[in-house]
Amino acid sequence: MQRAMDIIIRRVRIDDERPLVDIGIEAGLIVEIAEAIPETADEEIDAGGRAALPGFVEPHLHLDKAFLHRRLPARTGTLEEAIRVTGILKAKQEREDVLERSRRVLDMAIRNGTTLIRAHPDVDPIQGLLGVETALQLREEYRDLIDLQIVAFPQEGILKTEGVVALMEAALDSGADVVGGCPYNELTPEDTRSHIDRVFDIAMKRGLPIDMHVDFADDTRDARFATARYIAEKTIATGYQGRVALGHVTSMGALEPEEAKPVIEALREADISIVTLPATDVYLGGRKDESKPRRGLTPVRALHTAGVNVAYSSNNIRNAFTPFGKADPLQIGNLLAHLIQFGTPEHQAEILKMGTVNAARAVGISEAYGLVVGKRADIVILDTLTVADALLDLPPRSWVLKNGRVTVVTTVDSRICRGCGQVHDRPIEAQPV
């Protein structure tokens, strides 16, 4: 007697070089992938030849700062102004407002096929633990729709701002998962290194991963923005390989190739993940360059070529740091591909990996992640017929599954009317690749 699976996805494309497959799901896991699964299921989805990817992962996103763009608009577009403006607004934060704005981001992300977000709420005397507390509430509220990892992020520094370490400890005691850092927001290079050391001490004491904002500047003339190699060496010395992620790292992009090479090699040896944040970094970067303005990105191509795990993320949604955004990893991936000139089919495939497989590795979920038998059934089915077209089409997400349960269904009805009231409606159909 044939068993009944929970869900079977029929006629879906997970590899452009292979035939369409069925995906069988039980108890939240992928249990079978085959050209035709003979069993039945309680629920069946006919993907109609559409392409599927594992659910997108956003390894670096600020929920508590989202949708502040019209309350006190930034005028100069610099990082310094963004920190100052956000500090003013943080002092006025109210719990229900933070929750409402955060829900807007989460709902966007879920509709766009994201199944995990690593959120970076600020932890400082300005807003206390409000960002962490609201993220913890939302983690429970959205538990069936999306996973939330929570970083205790000291945006205002650790040494220069009294009481931050105690707040970070309280955030971690309450359920935050990751120890954050912002070492460039200290007064001296010495304090910057002490900040890094303190982050490692806290993380190692609790056995938690580390995720820091680092080297967020146009160049490395100020040593506070040249810490990547020190962090790599610290990671190796403490045996923390594979448990550290770094966001931004833009100043490394100003190094000459021979200067950058040993830093990149140290990052690779330390198995550190670099999370580039192109929407924010390009928007804020190079603002003071009167000629030949810099793009303001970490050297993604060089890092990727050297074997460093590179992921990307949205970072901020509509605030002083990034006045744009819709929490759509495909949109950010498309932007990144343009910026680093990754246009060949092979390069486009690598960009998709940066928003899925690489991002999963950056947040430590690789063992449970992917379109593979035995992995968790976090899946996004795209309204396009080939995987390779995902970055090109930026298609609607026809279905999203989280832990083997359908969480999003999107239908689009778009018709072209050509004269005399004639309607030409060409529904999507599976075609041979």
C-alpha positions, 0 to 999 in steps of 0.5 A: 500500500502506497503511503500518503505524503504531506505534500508533493510538488509536481513538475518543478524544475530544480536544475536546468540541465535535468528533467522536471521532478516531483518533490515529496515532503513529510513532517517538514522534510524533503523525503523524495525527489524523483521524475515521478513520485507514484505516491499520493499526498494530502496536498499537491502543488502542480508547479507547471514546470516552474523553477524552484530554489531553497528558501532565501536567507537574509543574513543581515537585516535591521527590523527595528530601523525600517520605514523611518525614511520620512520621519527625519530624512537624511540630506547628505547621505553619509554614514555619519549622518545616518548614525546621527539621524537614527540615534535621534529617532531611536530615542523616540522609539515606541514598542507598538511602532517598532512592532508594526514597522518590523511586521511590514518588513517580515511580511515583505520578506515572506512574500518574497520567499525568504525563510530565515532572517538574521535580525540585528537590533540595536542594543544601547542606552538610547533604546535599551533592549526594545529592539531585542524584545520586539524581535523576540516577540516577533520570532514567536509570532512568526514562528510558522512563517519564518525563522528569526535569528537575533543579534545583540548589536552594539551600534553605539560602540562598547567602550565609548558608551557606558553600560553596553556590555551589561545590555548585551549580556541581558539581551543574550540572557533573554534569548538573542542568538548571536553576539554582534559588534560594531568596532569602528564606532569607537574613539581609537584604533586601540579601543576598536581592537578591544571592542573586538576582543570583548565580542569574542570573550562574550561569544566564547563564554556562551558558545555563540556565533559572532556577527559584526559590522566592520570596516565600513568606510571608503578606505583604510586610512583610519585604522579603525576601518582596517580590522578584517585581518585582525579578526581573522587572526583572532578567529583562528587563534580562538578556534572559532573558524566557521562561526564568524560573519562580517558585514560591510567590509567596504574599506577593503575594496580600496586596497590594491590587489597585492595589499588585499591578498593577505587579508583575503587569504586570512579570511579564507583560512579563518572560514569567515563569511563576508556579507556584502550589503550592496544597497546600503554600501553603494548608496553611502559609499564614495560620498566625499569623492569629487571625482571618480567616486568609489562604488563602496563595495567589499571586493566581492569578485576577489573574495569569491575567487579566493574561496571566501564564503560571500553572501549578500543581504538587504541590510536596511529597508527605507531609512537613513542608511538605505532609503529604498528596499522591499526585502527582496533577495532577488532584487538585491542579487540583481543589483549586486550582479550589475555592480560587480559585473557578474553577467555570465550564466556561471556568474549569475548562478553564483549570485543565486548561491550567495542569496541561498546556499552561501547565506545559509552557511553564513548563519550556520544552517547548512546542515538542514538547508537545500533542495536535497532529500533529508533537508528541511522543506523551505522552498520558493517556487518562482513564476519562471521556467528556468532557474537561470532566469530568476535574476533576470525575470525577478519573477513573482514567488508563486508558492513559498513553503516553510517547514513543509507547509505552504505559507504564500501563494501568489497569482498574477493576472496580466494581459496585453490589449492590442487594439480593437479590444483584443486581449492576448493572454499567454499563460505560463506553460512548461517548455523544454529548456 
